[in-house]
């Protein structure tokens, strides 16, 4: 199955699970044509089709609770229950039980494609080595949440860029047009469950964000509360694209299970309410984009931390960790690099076909 046909079939399947937003889907399709990196971010469904064929020796690796749609822009910050700034994986929409190798290869492939687009300036092999080093060490150590305090001041400086300034952030929120349609009751109920006061007046806007989930309903409520702005976002949840790719029936959503079992300082403002995941949005509670990072940065160190955070997520499957470590020890030193190159080339081929407007078979 070629990329256009796969996309058409996936979106038809998706439309049976939730109401889609046609304008956002058109935007997603346009962004997919821009470059291989945004194409990768937007097409996890396609990755799940291609991955077992391109990397069959890795598809049989031990399975863990995985992120699935992992990439270098799926990391962000939040405040934990103690008010500390924490950094880690920001989006678990596609969480699924998968070979541990899939998350690592997808993360490394995203770094490879981001570097090709001049978002990063590191060698692919160096990126793979850094990810694998951070991942393996953290698995052996039993995990280590990334709190941006006395231990990670360099990462805090990266995460707190000028683009996350409160004035700029709230200006962007204020510019969102008020949503004029009927907001689903489930979304409103989810939002109101996280507001600081009952009966608080808020304005609802439709928010366009991300790439993998672009096309699904996403609402943000903006309010004034005790001298400042606050925002809560509700995003519809659907089954992981793994379900579609594997031809499986209804599956339990694993978003909350991953949050509960991973080694991390959880965000007390992220909850699943029915078919909606709701969270607080704030200047320091959002995704960190590569474009927002300062030009002077230690990218190898950053990729090592991304590998560590991937291990923190996988440690939610504690019974599988010994098997994962044994499997890692058996693999040649270059396995991640070689798999990354194969998946990068497969992604680029699909992107070229998508960009060219080739008709599906």
N, C-alpha and C positions, 0 to 999 in steps of 0.2 A: 504494500500500500504506500503510495507517495504522499508527500506532505499536505497537499491541498485536500486530497480525499480524506486523509487522517483527521485534519482539522475540521472538515465539514461533519464527519461522523462523530468526533468528540463533542463538538458544540451542540449537535442534535441530542446526544446523550445527556449533556449538561442541562439543556433546556427542559428535559423531562424531570429534572431534580429541582430546578429553581427558575424563577423568572429572570431572563437575561435583559441586559440594557443594550439595545442595538447600537447606539452611538458610541458606547464604550468599546464594544466589540470591533467596530470599524477603526477606532483609534488603535486598539491592540494590533490589528492586522497591519496597519501602517507602521507602527513601531517595530513589528517583526521584520519589516523589510529594510530597516535602517542599517543594521549591522549584525554579525553573528552573536555578539554579547546580549543585546536585548532579545534577539530571537531565542536564545537559550533560556533566558529568564521567563519568556512567555509560553514555552512549549514543553512543560514537564510531561504532558501526555505523550508527546512524540518521543521524548527520552525513554519512557517506559516501553515503547514499542521497539526502539532501536537497540537499547542497552543489552538485552540478552543475546542478540545476534552478533553484536560487535565485540562484546566481552563475555563470551560463554564460560570461560574458565573462572571468572569472578562472580558470575550470577549464582553459583552454587555455594558461595561462602556462608559462614554462620550468619543467622538472621538476628536482628535487634529491632527495637522500637527506633525507627529512623525518621529523620526530617523529610526525606524524599526530595523536595524541591529546595535543595541547599545550593547556595551560591554566595559570592563574596559580598553581595548587597543585601543578604538576608541576615544582617546583624544590626542590632540597635541597642539603645539604653533604656533603662527604667529605674524607678525608685522602689526599693524593697520596703518591707514593713518597718524597718528602722530608719528609713529616709536616705539610705545609702544609694549612691549611683552604681548601677550594675550594668554590665555589658554581656550580650549573648545573642543567641538565635532569636530572631524577632517574629518569625511567622512559621506556624506549624500546620497550615491548612492541608498539606498533602501528607501528613504523618501516616506512616504505615509500617508494618513489619516487613523489613527488607534486608538483603545482604548488607553487612556493614560496609562493604566495599563500594556500594553505590553512592552513598553520601560523600565518601572521600574522592571518588573519581569525578563526581559532579562538581564538588567544590573546586578541585584542581582544574577542571575543564573551564569553569567560569573564570578563574584567575588567568588561565592561558588566553581566553578570548578577550578578557578585559585588558590584558597587556597589549594584545594586537590592536585594540581600539585606543591605545594610549591613555587608558585609565589607570594602569599600573605600569611600572618600568622594571619588571623583574623577569628573569629567565624562567622558563617553564620547569626545567629540572630542579632549579633552586626552590621554586614555589612548592613543588611536589615533596621535596625533601623536608621543607619546613613544616608543611601540613602533617606529614607522616611522623615527624619527630614529636611535634606537640601532641598528636593523637595518641601515639604509643606510650609516651611517658605518662600522660594523664590517666590512661587506662590502668597502667601499672600502679600509679599512686592512689587510685581510687577516686579521682575527681577533685576538682578545685574550682568553685564558683569564682567568676571574675568580677570582684568588687573594685570599683575605680576609686580607691582611697590611697592609703599609704603604700599598697603593694603594686599598683599599676598606674602611677601618675603619668607615665608616657602615653598610655592608651587613653586616659582621661583627657589629655591635651589634644589627642587626635579627634576624639568623639565630640568635644565641646568646641566646635568650629564657629566662625562668625555667622554662618547660615542658620545656626540654631539659637541665635540671639532672640530673646523674648519679643522684642519689638518687631523683628522680621517674621517670626513664627505667627504671632497673633494678627499681624497685618495680612498674612496669607490666609489665615482662617476667616478673617473678616471679608476677604474678597470672594469667598465661595458664595455663589448665588443660592438664595433660599429655594428649597425644593417645593414645587407647587403641586406635586401629585399626592396620592394617598400613600403615606408611609405605613408599611406593614405593622400590625399591632404587636407582633413578636419583637420587632426591632425597637419600637417605642418602650415596650416593657423591659427589654434588656438594658436600654439606655437609662431609664428611670431607676433601675435597680442599683446603678452606680453613682447616681447624683448625691451630693452631700446633704440635700434637704428635700423633703417631699413637697410637691407643689411648686418647685422652682421653675420659673419661666425659661424656656430655651427656644432657640431658632434651629431648625433642621435644614441641613444642606446635603446635597448629593456630592460625595467626594470621589474624585478620580485619582487613584493611587495604585502603585504596584504595576506588575505586568502579568504575572501568572493568574491572578484573580480578576484582572480587568475584564469587564463584561458582566460581572456579578453585582448585585445590589450592595451598596455601601453607603451608610448615612453617618453624618457627624452632627451632634447636637452641641451648640455653642451657647454659653450663658455667662452672665455677669454674676459673680458671687463674692460678696464681702471684699470689695475693693479690687477685683481682678477678673480676668477671663478664665473660664474652664471649658474643656471640651471632652466629649465622650463619643467614641465611634462604635457602630454596630455593623458587622460585615457578615453576610450570609455564609453559612458553611454548607458544603456539599461533600459527597463521598470523594475520597482521594482518586486522582486519575489512575492510580494503580488498579482500582476496581474495574474501570473501563478497559484498560489495556489487557488485563488478565481475563476479561470476559466473565467476571464474577457477579454474583447476586448482591443484595443489600449487605453492607458491612457497617460495623460500629465505627463511629468517628473516634479517632484516637487522640485528638487535640489535648483534652484534659488529662488523659492517662500519661502522655509524655510529660506534660507540665508537672504532674504529681510525682513521677518517678525519677526524673532527671536530677543530676547533682547541680543545683543552682539555687540562687536566692530568688524566689518567685516574685513576680509582680502581683501585688495584692489587688490590682485593678484590671486583671485579665480573667475573664470568666466566660464559660459557655452557658448560654441561656437558650434552651431549645435548639433552634437551627441557627442561632446567631452567636458569634464571638464578639464580646464587647470589651473595650479597653479605654483607659484614659489616654488622651493625647495632650502633650505638653512639649515645650522646647527640648526638654531632656528625657522625654518618654516617646521616642519615635525611632524610625529606621535611620541608620547612618549611611548616606550615599557616598560613593567614591568621589564624586565631584565636590563634595563638601570638605574633604580631607585637606589639610595643609600640604603644600608642595613638598616641604621637607619632612619626610617620614621614613621610618624603618619598615619597609614593606615585608621583608622576610620575617621580622618579629611579629608583624600583624598576622601574616598567614600562619605562623606557628600558634598564635593564640586562637585562630579560627579552628585549627586542628584540635586544640585542647578543648574548645567549647563543643566540638562535634563529639569528642569522647565523653564529655559531661552528659550529653543527651543519650548516647548509647549505653552509658552506665545505668540507665533506667532498666536495662535488661540484664541484671546482675548475673543470672544463671548462665548467660551465654558468654560472659567476658573471658573465662578461661579458654573456651573454644576459639574466640576471636584472637586472643594472644597467641595461641598455638598456630592458628592459621597464618597470622602475620609472620611468625618466625620461620615458616616454611617457604614464604614467597621470596623471590629474588629482589635485590635492592631496587631494581628499576621498574618493578611491576606497576606502580602508580603512574609513573611518567609515561610508560608505554601505553597503558590504557587511556590516559588523558589525551595523548596524541591521536589515538584511534577515534575516541569520542569527539574530539575537536574537529577532526576531518569529516566525520559523519554529520556533525551539526552544520558545518560550513557548506557541505553539499546540499543539505536540506534548505539552508538559508538562500543559497544561490537559486535554487529551483523556485522557492517562494518569491524571491525578488524578481525573477524573470517573468513571473506570471504564467509559468508552465501549467498546462491543464492536467488535472489528476488523471491517473490511469483508470 
